[in-house]
C-alpha cells in the first residue's frame, strides 16, 4: 500500500487536502471520490530512505535535490497530475465553446470514444488556447481521471454549469445527450444576447450623433453668431431662446472639461458602489424597475433562470445542486437572493412556489407553472416551456423597445438641433429687417 496526498473540492466548491492509503493511483482517486470529493491533484508521497541503506543515503546526500516544480500546489514529493496550460485562466469565445460542444456530442453519438473525439477536434481546432485546454484534458483522462474532473482544471473556459452537466451525463451514461443540451443552451443564450445588443446599436449611434452635433454647434458655431449679433444689433436685446442657447454655449466652453470630469466621476463612483453587496443589489433592482428596459431585463432574467434550471434537472443533476449552480450564474443579485430562498425552502422539504411568489421578478404565471410542474413531476419540462415562452417575449420586447426608442431619439435630436437653429434665425430676421428699413430711408 502506498500513501497518496490529494487536493480536492467538496460539494460546496471549497478546496480540501489530505492523504489516502491505496494500492495504486486509480484506487486512490476512487477513494477520494468515495468521500464525496472531486480530486484536482493527486500524487504519491515518497517515503524517506531506510536506515539500512547507507549507500543510498550517501548517494542522496551527494546528489542535489531537484527543485520543486513551479506552481506546484503540494510539497516537492508530490507530483501534480492535473495538467494546465500556461494561460488556463483565459476565456474563449462562446461561439468556439459551443461549436466544440456540438461537434463532440456528434462524435460521441456516432460511436467514437471520448478520447478519440477529443483528438479529432484538437487537430481541427483553430483556437490555440482551446488546443492547450484539450491537450491537458486528454492527458488528465489518460491518467485515470474523468472528463468532468479534467474540465475543472479550466474554470474560465468551462463554468460550473458545464462541468456539473457533464458529470451528470457521465453518471447516467448519456454524455452525448447532455453535450447536445449544453450546445442548445449556449446557442439560445447567445442568440438572446446578440438580439439585445443588436437592438441597442442604432439608438446608441443616434444618441452619439446627437451629442456630437450639439457639442459642435455650441462650441464652434454659436460663438461666431454671438459676435455677429453684437456687431449688427449694437447691444439690442436678443430673443429669450437665443439668450438661452448663447448661455448654454458659454457654459460648455468654460466648463466643458468640468462637465466631462463630473460625468466620469459619477460613472466611477457608481462602479465602486456596485462592487459592494448593497450597491450591487440596488443597481440590479434598478435594472428591473427601469421604465423601458426593465421589462426586457426581467424577461431575460426569468428566461435564463428557467432554462438553466430546467437544463440541469433534465440532465440528472439533483435539485439542490441545480439551484446552487443556477444561483451562481444568474448575474443579478435580486434573482440570486430569490434562488437562495428557494434553495433553503427545498432543503427543508418545502415547495419552490412560496419563495418564488415573494420575488417581484417572477410573474404569477411563472409561479403557477412551476407549481404545476412540481405537482405533476414534470418540473424540468415545465421550466423549459417557460424559458421558450419568455424567449419569445424577449424577442417581442426587443422589437418593441427598438420601435419606441428610435423615433424618440430622432425627435430629441430634431428638437435640440431645431431649437439651436431657431435661436440663431430669430435675431437674423431682426437684422435683415433693420437693414431693409435702413435701405428704404
Order of alpha helices (4+ residues) and beta strands (2+ residues): beta-beta-alpha-beta-alpha-alpha-alpha-alpha-alpha-alpha-alpha-alpha-alpha-alpha-alpha-alpha-alpha-alpha-alpha-alpha
